[in-house]
């Protein structure tokens, strides 16, 4: 990118050139508080868009007040697409374009019917995950907004009032993977009722609670039980195909309200911390145990749920289900996961997993948690170390008692063509671009 502060008139005196370049460097240093990674690095916002970032990083607000922006996709030319949920614009997708090279969008267009969470780009098409179907739009060269009507890829998903979102991703062999969450907390006989036992077997496992595999390019497919890829996941809003490992990965929103429904077995503090949010490496045929079991990250084991006779210690049938590859404290709400494959961030981030945490609602009377972006290093197909907080400060307050107090709730992640990391928020409709502006030694 051309430095916006460089002189363009021929014959400009050398001192003026030096002054202009010095002003550019000063503005950059004020904006990021760090040395630029390259002569072409753009200045970030003076306060990093309100975020608290890992050392050496800075951020730019790409756009804000967009509606409930969910998952993201960034095209090779830098155009950004975000799925929008419950928008007043009555359109399911917002398209953004930066025309002057400052990474802040100056063209914004809404289009599409309904609302949704899933979005992705593949082979000249823009795919969109509404709650009831997966659609795609053919996108012509240079088009910001597709001009044609959508095609239906998969339809007839079962109706549900909760956990209805349909995030998705693609592998390299033409397959589409779609989350179908369970419309339930723990498959109780009486929904969310104190001391109610669980249904055994849980009938929801027939049509819900897993990830389904379809053909990415075939139109008119019908949702059916024979396309199930993995089972026993309550709701995987965060799922992604990791090309480096050639494998599907997903994160589960764990069950709620252990203390409220089983106060004789769990304290309020235990209920706030349990169960773990689980990070899964998902192979075809895997079963991760919902609703019968949950993972206790403190004890590092999967235990039987109280609806099925568990007491917080008993393992029972849970030894037949897959364990997570990493576990996090309860109720953080993983809404997206992304394996970094760009070249803007330092080498230590290559192949690792960024996770966007939407934040908790049910940890009271303890403060709510989550509301951040973390990073987990990977070595091949498995984590190689503990997670670290990468971006924080989204809530705008130090002590959060309920989600309504949060200014922002991280929801979507994407990598731009130059390697910058994009993060969306569905509370205030903000999208940030985060880049490395330090040196590798930092």
C-alpha positions in Angstrom: 0.0 0.0 0.0 1.2 3.5 -0.8 2.0 5.4 2.4 -0.8 8.0 2.7 1.5 10.5 4.2 4.2 10.3 1.4 4.5 13.4 -0.8 3.3 12.9 -4.4 4.4 16.2 -6.1 7.6 16.0 -8.1 10.4 18.3 -7.0 9.5 18.3 -3.3 12.5 19.2 -1.3 14.3 16.5 0.7 13.6 18.1 4.1 9.9 18.1 3.4 10.1 14.5 2.4 11.8 13.6 5.7 9.3 15.6 7.6 6.4 13.9 5.9 7.8 10.5 6.6 8.5 11.5 10.2 4.9 12.5 10.6 3.8 9.2 9.2 6.0 7.3 11.6 4.8 9.4 14.5 1.2 8.8 13.7 1.8 5.1 13.4 3.6 5.0 16.7 0.8 6.9 18.4 -1.8 4.7 16.8 -0.3 1.4 17.8 2.2 2.3 20.4 4.7 -0.1 18.7 7.1 -0.1 15.8 5.7 -1.0 12.4 6.2 -4.5 11.0 6.9 -3.2 7.5 7.0 0.1 5.6 3.5 -0.8 4.3 1.8 -1.3 7.7 -1.3 0.8 8.1 -1.7 2.9 11.2 -4.1 1.3 13.7 -6.7 3.1 15.8 -5.3 5.3 18.6 -6.9 3.1 21.3 -6.9 -0.2 19.3 -10.6 0.1 18.9 -11.0 -0.3 22.7 -9.4 -3.7 22.8 -6.6 -5.0 25.0 -4.2 -7.0 22.8 -1.3 -9.3 23.2 2.1 -7.5 23.1 3.1 -6.3 19.6 -0.5 -6.2 18.2 -2.8 -3.3 17.2 -6.3 -3.0 15.9 -8.5 -1.0 13.5 -12.3 -0.8 13.7 -13.4 -1.8 10.2 -17.1 -1.0 10.8 -19.6 -0.7 13.7 -23.3 -0.6 14.3 -23.9 -3.2 11.6 -26.5 -5.2 13.5 -26.0 -8.6 15.1 -22.9 -9.6 13.1 -22.1 -13.3 13.5 -19.6 -15.3 11.5 -17.3 -13.7 8.9 -15.7 -14.5 5.5 -13.1 -12.3 3.7 -12.6 -12.5 0.0 -9.2 -12.5 -1.8 -9.8 -8.8 -2.8 -10.5 -7.9 0.9 -14.3 -7.6 0.7 -15.9 -8.7 4.0 -19.1 -10.7 4.4 -20.8 -11.2 7.8 -23.9 -13.2 8.6 -26.4 -11.0 10.5 -28.9 -12.3 13.0 -32.1 -10.5 14.1 -31.2 -7.4 12.1 -33.5 -4.4 11.8 -32.4 -4.2 8.1 -34.3 -7.5 7.5 -31.4 -8.9 5.5 -29.2 -11.9 6.5 -25.8 -10.7 5.1 -23.8 -7.5 5.2 -21.1 -6.8 2.7 -18.3 -4.4 3.3 -15.7 -2.9 1.0 -12.7 -0.6 1.8 -12.0 1.6 -1.3 -9.2 3.8 0.0 -6.9 1.4 1.6 -7.2 2.4 5.3 -9.0 -0.9 6.3 -12.1 0.9 7.4 -15.1 0.0 5.3 -16.6 2.9 3.3 -19.2 0.9 1.4 -21.8 -1.2 3.3 -24.6 -3.2 1.6 -27.2 -5.5 3.1 -28.8 -8.3 1.1 -30.4 -11.7 1.4 -33.5 -13.0 3.2 -33.8 -14.0 6.8 -31.1 -14.1 9.4 -28.3 -16.5 10.2 -24.9 -17.3 11.6 -22.9 -19.4 9.1 -21.1 -17.8 6.1 -18.3 -18.9 3.8 -16.7 -18.4 0.4 -16.0 -21.3 -2.0 -15.2 -21.5 -5.7 -16.9 -18.3 -6.7 -19.9 -18.8 -4.4 -21.0 -17.1 -1.2 -22.6 -19.7 1.2 -25.0 -18.6 4.0 -26.3 -20.6 6.9 -29.9 -19.6 7.9 -31.5 -21.5 10.7 -33.5 -23.7 8.4 -31.3 -24.1 5.3 -27.9 -23.6 3.7 -28.0 -21.4 0.6 -25.4 -20.1 -1.8 -25.1 -17.1 -4.1 -23.0 -17.0 -7.3 -20.6 -14.0 -7.0 -19.4 -12.4 -10.3 -16.0 -10.9 -10.6 -15.8 -7.6 -8.8 -19.3 -7.9 -7.4 -19.7 -6.8 -3.8 -23.3 -8.0 -3.7 -24.2 -11.1 -5.7 -26.7 -10.2 -8.5 -28.4 -13.6 -8.8 -30.9 -15.4 -6.7 -29.7 -17.9 -4.0 -29.6 -21.7 -4.6 -30.6 -24.1 -1.9 -27.9 -26.6 -0.9 -29.5 -28.3 2.1 -33.0 -27.8 3.4 -35.6 -29.4 5.7 -33.6 -29.0 8.9 -35.9 -29.8 11.9 -37.6 -26.8 13.5 -36.2 -25.8 16.9 -36.7 -22.8 19.2 -33.2 -22.9 20.7 -29.7 -23.7 19.3 -31.1 -23.4 15.8 -28.0 -21.8 14.2 -26.4 -23.5 11.3 -22.6 -22.7 11.2 -20.7 -24.7 8.6 -17.3 -25.3 6.9 -15.8 -27.1 3.9 -13.1 -29.7 3.6 -10.8 -30.0 0.5 -12.8 -32.8 -1.0 -16.0 -31.0 -1.7 -17.8 -31.8 1.6 -19.9 -29.4 3.6 -20.1 -29.9 7.4 -23.2 -28.4 9.2 -23.9 -28.1 12.9 -27.4 -29.1 14.1 -27.6 -28.2 17.8 -29.9 -29.9 20.3 -32.9 -27.9 21.4 -32.3 -28.9 25.0 -30.1 -28.4 28.0 -29.6 -32.1 29.0 -32.6 -34.0 27.5 -34.6 -34.0 30.7 -38.0 -35.6 30.8 -39.3 -32.2 32.0 -37.4 -29.5 30.4 -35.2 -27.4 32.8 -37.0 -28.7 35.9 -35.4 -29.4 39.3 -34.5 -33.0 39.9 -36.0 -34.2 36.5 -34.3 -37.3 35.2 -32.9 -37.5 31.7 -34.6 -39.3 28.8 -32.7 -42.6 28.2 -32.1 -43.1 25.4 -32.4 -39.4 24.4 -34.7 -39.1 21.4 -33.1 -35.8 20.3 -30.0 -37.7 19.1 -31.9 -38.9 16.1 -32.2 -35.5 14.4 -30.0 -33.2 16.5 -26.9 -32.9 18.6 -24.2 -33.4 16.1 -22.5 -32.4 12.8 -23.8 -33.5 9.4 -21.9 -34.0 6.1 -23.2 -33.0 2.7 -21.9 -32.3 -0.8 -20.9 -28.7 -1.1 -21.8 -28.3 -4.7 -25.1 -30.3 -4.9 -28.3 -28.3 -4.8 -31.6 -29.6 -3.3 -30.2 -31.9 -0.7 -32.5 -32.9 2.2 -31.4 -33.1 5.8 -31.5 -36.7 7.0 -30.1 -39.0 9.6 -28.0 -40.9 7.2 -25.7 -37.8 6.7 -24.7 -37.6 10.3 -20.9 -37.3 10.7 -20.4 -37.1 14.5 -22.8 -37.3 17.4 -23.2 -36.3 21.1 -22.5 -32.5 20.7 -25.0 -30.2 22.4 -24.3 -27.3 20.1 -21.2 -26.5 18.0 -21.5 -22.9 17.0 -17.7 -23.0 16.5 -16.6 -25.6 13.9 -13.9 -25.5 11.3 -12.0 -27.8 8.9 -8.2 -27.6 9.6 -6.4 -28.1 6.2 -3.1 -28.7 7.9 -4.4 -31.6 9.9 -7.0 -32.6 7.3 -9.5 -32.9 10.0 -12.7 -31.4 11.4 -12.7 -29.6 14.7 -15.5 -28.3 16.8 -16.2 -26.7 20.2 -19.3 -27.5 22.3 -21.5 -25.1 24.3 -21.7 -27.1 27.5 -24.9 -27.7 29.5 -26.2 -25.2 32.1 -27.6 -24.9 35.6 -26.2 -27.8 37.6 -26.8 -26.1 40.9 -30.3 -24.8 40.0 -31.5 -28.3 39.1 -29.4 -30.4 41.5 -28.5 -28.2 44.5 -27.7 -31.3 46.7 -24.9 -32.2 44.4 -23.4 -28.9 43.2 -22.6 -25.6 44.8 -23.1 -22.3 43.0 -19.4 -22.0 42.5 -19.2 -25.5 41.0 -22.1 -24.8 38.8 -20.4 -21.6 37.5 -17.2 -23.5 36.6 -18.8 -26.7 35.3 -19.0 -28.3 32.9 -16.0 -27.6 30.7 -16.3 -26.0 27.3 -14.8 -28.8 25.2 -12.6 -28.6 22.1 -13.1 -31.6 19.9 -11.0 -33.2 17.1 -14.0 -34.8 15.3 -13.5 -37.9 13.2 -16.4 -39.6 11.3 -18.4 -41.7 13.7 -17.2 -40.1 16.9 -19.6 -39.7 19.8 -18.8 -37.1 22.5 -21.4 -38.1 25.0 -24.0 -35.4 25.3 -26.5 -35.5 27.1 -25.3 -38.5 29.2 -21.9 -37.1 30.2 -19.9 -33.9 30.7 -16.2 -33.1 31.1 -14.9 -31.8 34.4 -11.8 -29.7 33.5 -10.7 -29.6 37.1 -10.6 -33.4 37.4 -9.6 -33.9 33.8 -12.2 -36.6 33.2 -15.7 -37.1 31.7 -18.3 -37.9 34.3 -21.9 -39.0 34.3 -24.5 -36.2 34.3 -26.9 -35.9 37.3 -29.9 -36.5 35.1 -28.5 -40.0 34.4 -27.5 -40.9 38.0 -24.2 -39.1 38.3 -22.9 -37.4 41.4 -20.0 -35.4 40.0 -17.6 -38.3 40.5 -19.1 -41.4 38.8 -17.8 -42.2 35.3 -20.2 -44.9 34.4 -20.9 -45.2 30.6 -18.8 -42.1 29.9 -15.7 -44.2 29.3 -17.1 -45.1 25.9 -17.2 -41.5 24.6 -14.5 -39.3 23.1 -12.6 -36.9 25.4 -11.8 -33.3 24.3 -8.3 -32.4 23.1 -8.5 -29.3 25.3 -10.9 -28.1 28.0 -11.8 -24.6 29.2 -13.8 -23.2 32.2 -17.6 -23.5 32.0 -20.0 -21.2 30.2 -17.5 -19.1 28.2 -19.6 -19.7 25.1 -17.2 -20.7 22.1 -18.8 -19.2 19.0 -16.0 -19.5 16.5 -12.7 -21.3 16.0 -10.1 -20.6 13.4 -6.7 -22.2 12.6 -4.3 -19.5 11.5 -2.8 -19.9 8.1 -1.8 -16.4 7.2 1.7 -14.8 7.1 1.2 -11.5 8.9 1.3 -12.8 12.4 4.6 -14.2 13.9 5.7 -17.8 13.2 4.6 -18.9 16.7 0.9 -18.4 15.6 1.2 -20.5 12.5 -1.2 -23.5 12.7 -2.6 -22.5 16.1 -6.3 -22.0 17.0 -7.9 -18.7 17.7 -11.3 -19.0 19.6 -13.9 -16.3 19.9 -15.8 -16.5 23.2 -19.3 -15.1 23.2 -19.4 -15.0 27.0 -21.5 -16.5 29.8 -25.0 -15.7 31.1 -25.4 -18.2 33.9 -22.4 -17.9 36.3 -24.2 -15.6 38.9 -23.7 -14.7 41.6 -20.1 -15.0 40.4 -19.0 -12.5 37.6 -19.7 -13.5 34.1 -16.7 -14.8 32.1 -15.6 -15.3 28.5 -16.0 -12.3 26.2 -12.5 -12.6 24.7 -10.4 -14.2 22.0 -7.9 -16.8 23.1 -5.1 -18.6 21.2 -4.0 -22.3 21.5 -0.7 -23.4 19.9 -0.8 -26.6 17.9 1.8 -29.1 16.9 0.1 -31.0 14.0 -3.3 -32.2 14.9 -3.1 -31.6 18.7 -2.6 -28.7 21.1 1.1 -28.1 22.1 0.5 -25.9 25.1 -2.1 -24.0 27.2 -4.3 -21.4 25.8 -3.5 -17.7 26.3 -5.8 -14.6 26.1 -5.1 -12.8 22.8 -7.7 -10.1 22.8 -9.8 -8.8 25.7 -11.6 -5.6 26.8 -14.7 -6.3 24.7 -17.1 -5.8 27.6 -16.1 -2.3 28.5 -16.3 -3.1 32.2 -14.2 -4.9 34.7 -16.9 -6.8 36.5 -19.8 -8.1 34.4 -22.9 -9.4 36.2 -25.1 -10.1 33.1 -24.5 -10.1 29.3 -26.7 -7.0 28.8 -23.9 -4.9 30.4 -21.3 -6.0 27.7 -20.5 -3.5 25.0 -19.3 -6.2 22.7 -19.5 -10.1 22.5 -17.0 -11.7 20.2 -18.7 -14.1 17.7 -16.8 -14.5 14.4 -13.2 -14.9 13.1 -11.6 -14.7 9.7 -8.2 -14.2 8.1 -7.8 -11.5 5.4 -5.7 -11.9 2.2 -2.8 -10.1 3.9 -2.9 -12.2 7.0 -4.8 -9.8 9.3 -7.2 -11.4 11.8 -10.8 -10.1 11.7 -13.1 -10.4 14.7 -16.9 -9.7 14.8 -19.2 -8.8 17.7 -23.0 -9.4 17.7 -23.8 -7.0 20.5 -22.8 -3.7 18.9 -22.2 -4.9 15.3 -18.5 -4.1 15.3 -15.7 -5.7 13.2 -12.0 -5.3 14.1 -8.9 -6.1 12.1 -6.0 -7.1 14.3 -2.4 -7.1 13.0 1.1 -7.6 14.3 3.0 -4.3 14.5 6.0 -5.3 16.7 9.1 -7.2 16.1 9.6 -11.0 16.5 11.7 -10.4 19.5 8.8 -8.8 21.4 
